[in-house]
Amino acid sequence: MQLTPESKKKLFKTYGGNEKNTGSTEAQIAMFTERILHITEHVKGQKNDHSSNQGLIRLVGKRKKLLQYLQKTDLQSYRALLEKLGLRK
């Protein structure tokens, strides 16, 4: 399932405060996580799709950088977001 505009608005409302707050760190991390989950399922079935695999690696790197930034700036928010998204750290 690709992210639809409605699902993006729902994500931004849940993690960013409102649906217009698309630039917040928490909302961006949540969106990257959803995309990573979607691409991971695709790559499991399509072993030879190297471009999707490369895109997946890039997304994981972007999410990692944003998580490091959030950890440095707001530790409580970082921990709460990890718990909400089910990421392990």
C-alpha angles and dihedrals in degrees: 000000000000119000108267123202089254093053090047091052089050091050093048091048092050099045105019101046097247136018093257093057096087097147101061115118094235093052092048092050091049091050092048090049092054091048091047091053091049095048092045091058090049094049092050090062098036106051096173097051096110097168092058090047090052091049090050091054090050092051092050089052093050091049090048092053092049091048090052090050092049091048091054096046105035117012096179092053090046093054093045092050093050089052094047094049095041094237117153122228 
